[in-house]
Amino acid sequence: MRRPGDAVMELSRLGFRFRLDGTAVKVRFEGKRPPDPEAVSPLLDLVRHHKEDVRYFLKSYCPRCGGVATCPDYEGRPLCLTCDWPVLVELYPGLKVKH
């Protein structure tokens, strides 16, 4: 059986976009080609049946790179350790590697 986080990553790869709106998980398709309903339906069912796990996963998932490691900015918004590294180093100078 697949895990909810795996379903989110696969759906994201297929063109679906996820976001949290309070406690609600919002899903929108932004892909170029319509997905195969037989492939997508079980994944969406898994997301629907495990909303709490999906909410937890989305708190640290980066839809840009697929990474799952984040660090908060000063306002508590998650920044991806890969995509937002220059911003994080600026916010937290101690993260910079010293040679």
CNS distance restraints for C-alpha pairs under 8 A (distance, minus, plus):
assign (resid   2 and name CA) (resid   6 and name CA) 6.35 0.50 0.50
assign (resid   2 and name CA) (resid   7 and name CA) 6.87 0.50 0.50
assign (resid   3 and name CA) (resid   7 and name CA) 6.48 0.50 0.50
assign (resid   3 and name CA) (resid  46 and name CA) 8.00 0.50 0.50
assign (resid   4 and name CA) (resid   8 and name CA) 6.35 0.50 0.50
assign (resid   4 and name CA) (resid  46 and name CA) 6.19 0.50 0.50
assign (resid   4 and name CA) (resid  47 and name CA) 5.83 0.50 0.50
assign (resid   4 and name CA) (resid  50 and name CA) 6.55 0.50 0.50
assign (resid   4 and name CA) (resid  53 and name CA) 6.55 0.50 0.50
assign (resid   4 and name CA) (resid  54 and name CA) 5.89 0.50 0.50
assign (resid   5 and name CA) (resid   9 and name CA) 6.26 0.50 0.50
assign (resid   5 and name CA) (resid  53 and name CA) 7.70 0.50 0.50
assign (resid   5 and name CA) (resid  54 and name CA) 6.33 0.50 0.50
assign (resid   5 and name CA) (resid  57 and name CA) 6.01 0.50 0.50
assign (resid   6 and name CA) (resid  10 and name CA) 6.12 0.50 0.50
assign (resid   7 and name CA) (resid  11 and name CA) 6.01 0.50 0.50
assign (resid   7 and name CA) (resid  43 and name CA) 5.28 0.50 0.50
assign (resid   7 and name CA) (resid  44 and name CA) 7.51 0.50 0.50
assign (resid   7 and name CA) (resid  46 and name CA) 7.03 0.50 0.50
assign (resid   7 and name CA) (resid  47 and name CA) 6.85 0.50 0.50
assign (resid   8 and name CA) (resid  12 and name CA) 6.00 0.50 0.50
assign (resid   8 and name CA) (resid  18 and name CA) 7.90 0.50 0.50
assign (resid   8 and name CA) (resid  43 and name CA) 7.77 0.50 0.50
assign (resid   8 and name CA) (resid  47 and name CA) 7.24 0.50 0.50
assign (resid   8 and name CA) (resid  54 and name CA) 7.59 0.50 0.50
assign (resid   9 and name CA) (resid  13 and name CA) 6.20 0.50 0.50
assign (resid   9 and name CA) (resid  66 and name CA) 6.98 0.50 0.50
assign (resid  10 and name CA) (resid  14 and name CA) 6.38 0.50 0.50
assign (resid  11 and name CA) (resid  15 and name CA) 6.45 0.50 0.50
assign (resid  11 and name CA) (resid  16 and name CA) 5.37 0.50 0.50
assign (resid  11 and name CA) (resid  17 and name CA) 7.84 0.50 0.50
assign (resid  11 and name CA) (resid  40 and name CA) 7.21 0.50 0.50
assign (resid  11 and name CA) (resid  43 and name CA) 7.19 0.50 0.50
assign (resid  12 and name CA) (resid  16 and name CA) 4.65 0.50 0.50
assign (resid  12 and name CA) (resid  17 and name CA) 5.80 0.50 0.50
assign (resid  12 and name CA) (resid  18 and name CA) 7.71 0.50 0.50
assign (resid  12 and name CA) (resid  63 and name CA) 7.12 0.50 0.50
assign (resid  14 and name CA) (resid  31 and name CA) 6.65 0.50 0.50
assign (resid  14 and name CA) (resid  35 and name CA) 6.86 0.50 0.50
assign (resid  15 and name CA) (resid  29 and name CA) 5.79 0.50 0.50
assign (resid  15 and name CA) (resid  30 and name CA) 5.30 0.50 0.50
assign (resid  15 and name CA) (resid  31 and name CA) 3.95 0.50 0.50
assign (resid  15 and name CA) (resid  32 and name CA) 7.41 0.50 0.50
assign (resid  16 and name CA) (resid  27 and name CA) 6.62 0.50 0.50
assign (resid  16 and name CA) (resid  28 and name CA) 5.53 0.50 0.50
assign (resid  16 and name CA) (resid  29 and name CA) 4.23 0.50 0.50
assign (resid  16 and name CA) (resid  30 and name CA) 5.80 0.50 0.50
assign (resid  16 and name CA) (resid  31 and name CA) 6.61 0.50 0.50
assign (resid  17 and name CA) (resid  27 and name CA) 5.64 0.50 0.50
assign (resid  17 and name CA) (resid  28 and name CA) 5.20 0.50 0.50
assign (resid  17 and name CA) (resid  29 and name CA) 6.11 0.50 0.50
assign (resid  17 and name CA) (resid  30 and name CA) 6.81 0.50 0.50
assign (resid  17 and name CA) (resid  63 and name CA) 7.57 0.50 0.50
assign (resid  18 and name CA) (resid  25 and name CA) 6.90 0.50 0.50
assign (resid  18 and name CA) (resid  26 and name CA) 5.59 0.50 0.50
assign (resid  18 and name CA) (resid  27 and name CA) 4.68 0.50 0.50
assign (resid  18 and name CA) (resid  28 and name CA) 6.61 0.50 0.50
assign (resid  18 and name CA) (resid  58 and name CA) 7.81 0.50 0.50
assign (resid  19 and name CA) (resid  25 and name CA) 6.01 0.50 0.50
assign (resid  19 and name CA) (resid  26 and name CA) 5.26 0.50 0.50
assign (resid  19 and name CA) (resid  27 and name CA) 6.75 0.50 0.50
assign (resid  19 and name CA) (resid  58 and name CA) 7.34 0.50 0.50
assign (resid  20 and name CA) (resid  24 and name CA) 5.85 0.50 0.50
assign (resid  20 and name CA) (resid  25 and name CA) 4.89 0.50 0.50
assign (resid  20 and name CA) (resid  26 and name CA) 6.06 0.50 0.50
assign (resid  20 and name CA) (resid  55 and name CA) 7.05 0.50 0.50
assign (resid  20 and name CA) (resid  58 and name CA) 7.38 0.50 0.50
assign (resid  21 and name CA) (resid  25 and name CA) 6.29 0.50 0.50
assign (resid  21 and name CA) (resid  26 and name CA) 6.75 0.50 0.50
assign (resid  23 and name CA) (resid  55 and name CA) 7.47 0.50 0.50
assign (resid  25 and name CA) (resid  51 and name CA) 7.25 0.50 0.50
assign (resid  25 and name CA) (resid  54 and name CA) 7.82 0.50 0.50
assign (resid  25 and name CA) (resid  55 and name CA) 6.73 0.50 0.50
assign (resid  35 and name CA) (resid  39 and name CA) 7.69 0.50 0.50
assign (resid  35 and name CA) (resid  40 and name CA) 6.84 0.50 0.50
assign (resid  36 and name CA) (resid  40 and name CA) 6.20 0.50 0.50
assign (resid  37 and name CA) (resid  41 and name CA) 5.62 0.50 0.50
assign (resid  38 and name CA) (resid  42 and name CA) 7.39 0.50 0.50
assign (resid  39 and name CA) (resid  43 and name CA) 7.31 0.50 0.50
assign (resid  40 and name CA) (resid  44 and name CA) 6.17 0.50 0.50
assign (resid  41 and name CA) (resid  45 and name CA) 6.12 0.50 0.50
assign (resid  42 and name CA) (resid  46 and name CA) 6.17 0.50 0.50
assign (resid  43 and name CA) (resid  47 and name CA) 6.37 0.50 0.50
assign (resid  44 and name CA) (resid  48 and name CA) 6.14 0.50 0.50
assign (resid  45 and name CA) (resid  49 and name CA) 6.10 0.50 0.50
assign (resid  46 and name CA) (resid  50 and name CA) 6.14 0.50 0.50
assign (resid  47 and name CA) (resid  51 and name CA) 5.92 0.50 0.50
assign (resid  47 and name CA) (resid  54 and name CA) 6.47 0.50 0.50
assign (resid  50 and name CA) (resid  54 and name CA) 6.23 0.50 0.50
assign (resid  51 and name CA) (resid  55 and name CA) 5.99 0.50 0.50
assign (resid  52 and name CA) (resid  56 and name CA) 6.29 0.50 0.50
assign (resid  53 and name CA) (resid  57 and name CA) 6.11 0.50 0.50
assign (resid  54 and name CA) (resid  58 and name CA) 6.00 0.50 0.50
assign (resid  55 and name CA) (resid  59 and name CA) 6.43 0.50 0.50
assign (resid  56 and name CA) (resid  60 and name CA) 7.51 0.50 0.50
assign (resid  57 and name CA) (resid  61 and name CA) 6.12 0.50 0.50
assign (resid  58 and name CA) (resid  62 and name CA) 7.86 0.50 0.50
assign (resid  59 and name CA) (resid  78 and name CA) 7.50 0.50 0.50
assign (resid  60 and name CA) (resid  68 and name CA) 5.22 0.50 0.50
assign (resid  60 and name CA) (resid  69 and name CA) 5.93 0.50 0.50
assign (resid  60 and name CA) (resid  70 and name CA) 5.55 0.50 0.50
assign (resid  60 and name CA) (resid  78 and name CA) 7.07 0.50 0.50
assign (resid  61 and name CA) (resid  66 and name CA) 6.59 0.50 0.50
assign (resid  61 and name CA) (resid  67 and name CA) 5.97 0.50 0.50
assign (resid  61 and name CA) (resid  68 and name CA) 4.41 0.50 0.50
assign (resid  61 and name CA) (resid  69 and name CA) 6.98 0.50 0.50
assign (resid  61 and name CA) (resid  70 and name CA) 7.57 0.50 0.50
assign (resid  62 and name CA) (resid  66 and name CA) 5.16 0.50 0.50
assign (resid  62 and name CA) (resid  67 and name CA) 5.26 0.50 0.50
assign (resid  62 and name CA) (resid  68 and name CA) 6.04 0.50 0.50
assign (resid  62 and name CA) (resid  69 and name CA) 7.80 0.50 0.50
assign (resid  62 and name CA) (resid  70 and name CA) 7.86 0.50 0.50
assign (resid  62 and name CA) (resid  80 and name CA) 6.16 0.50 0.50
assign (resid  63 and name CA) (resid  67 and name CA) 7.60 0.50 0.50
assign (resid  64 and name CA) (resid  83 and name CA) 7.57 0.50 0.50
assign (resid  65 and name CA) (resid  82 and name CA) 7.69 0.50 0.50
assign (resid  65 and name CA) (resid  83 and name CA) 7.08 0.50 0.50
assign (resid  67 and name CA) (resid  80 and name CA) 7.39 0.50 0.50
assign (resid  67 and name CA) (resid  82 and name CA) 7.40 0.50 0.50
assign (resid  68 and name CA) (resid  80 and name CA) 7.72 0.50 0.50
assign (resid  69 and name CA) (resid  80 and name CA) 6.14 0.50 0.50
assign (resid  69 and name CA) (resid  81 and name CA) 5.88 0.50 0.50
assign (resid  70 and name CA) (resid  78 and name CA) 5.65 0.50 0.50
assign (resid  70 and name CA) (resid  79 and name CA) 5.26 0.50 0.50
assign (resid  70 and name CA) (resid  80 and name CA) 4.46 0.50 0.50
assign (resid  70 and name CA) (resid  81 and name CA) 5.33 0.50 0.50
assign (resid  71 and name CA) (resid  78 and name CA) 5.44 0.50 0.50
assign (resid  71 and name CA) (resid  79 and name CA) 5.27 0.50 0.50
assign (resid  71 and name CA) (resid  80 and name CA) 6.52 0.50 0.50
assign (resid  71 and name CA) (resid  81 and name CA) 6.63 0.50 0.50
assign (resid  71 and name CA) (resid  88 and name CA) 7.86 0.50 0.50
assign (resid  72 and name CA) (resid  76 and name CA) 4.85 0.50 0.50
assign (resid  72 and name CA) (resid  77 and name CA) 5.14 0.50 0.50
assign (resid  72 and name CA) (resid  78 and name CA) 4.33 0.50 0.50
assign (resid  72 and name CA) (resid  79 and name CA) 5.67 0.50 0.50
assign (resid  73 and name CA) (resid  77 and name CA) 5.48 0.50 0.50
assign (resid  73 and name CA) (resid  78 and name CA) 6.39 0.50 0.50
assign (resid  73 and name CA) (resid  79 and name CA) 6.56 0.50 0.50
assign (resid  73 and name CA) (resid  88 and name CA) 7.44 0.50 0.50
assign (resid  73 and name CA) (resid  91 and name CA) 7.31 0.50 0.50
assign (resid  79 and name CA) (resid  83 and name CA) 7.78 0.50 0.50
assign (resid  79 and name CA) (resid  84 and name CA) 5.75 0.50 0.50
assign (resid  79 and name CA) (resid  88 and name CA) 7.41 0.50 0.50
assign (resid  80 and name CA) (resid  84 and name CA) 5.16 0.50 0.50
assign (resid  80 and name CA) (resid  85 and name CA) 7.07 0.50 0.50
assign (resid  81 and name CA) (resid  85 and name CA) 5.27 0.50 0.50
assign (resid  81 and name CA) (resid  88 and name CA) 7.55 0.50 0.50
assign (resid  84 and name CA) (resid  88 and name CA) 6.21 0.50 0.50
assign (resid  85 and name CA) (resid  89 and name CA) 6.11 0.50 0.50
assign (resid  86 and name CA) (resid  90 and name CA) 6.29 0.50 0.50
assign (resid  87 and name CA) (resid  91 and name CA) 6.22 0.50 0.50
assign (resid  88 and name CA) (resid  92 and name CA) 5.74 0.50 0.50
assign (resid  88 and name CA) (resid  93 and name CA) 7.87 0.50 0.50
assign (resid  88 and name CA) (resid  95 and name CA) 7.78 0.50 0.50
assign (resid  89 and name CA) (resid  93 and name CA) 5.03 0.50 0.50
assign (resid  89 and name CA) (resid  94 and name CA) 7.37 0.50 0.50
assign (resid  89 and name CA) (resid  95 and name CA) 5.72 0.50 0.50
assign (resid  89 and name CA) (resid  96 and name CA) 5.98 0.50 0.50
